[in-house]
Amino acid sequence: MQLTELLKPGKYYHIYNCGINGTNLFHSREDYDRFLKLVEKYILPVCDIYAWVLMKNHFHYLVKIRENRIYKYSNDNGSVMLIVN
């Protein structure tokens, strides 16, 4: 069972991920553009981004969680998540 740690408002976090066995996450310009649109939709409402880089097989973001934010979104399956700091 994986434990989940809540991100704390006002704190900085290094968020990163890479492809399994170094496989590419991004194969075309459209992949990068789609990823950036998802970041704009789900990350920017709750974080300030201080630095970022996207490479073919991994990415890094340095973010600070915003304080006093309420954010609500709905997934494709209809589930709703509400984040309140």
Secondary structure, DSSP 4 states (H G I P E B T S, - for coil): ----PPPPTT-EEEEEEE-GGG--S--SHHHHHHHHHHHHHHTTTTEEEEEEEEETTEEEEEEEEPSS-EEEEE-TTS-EEEEE-
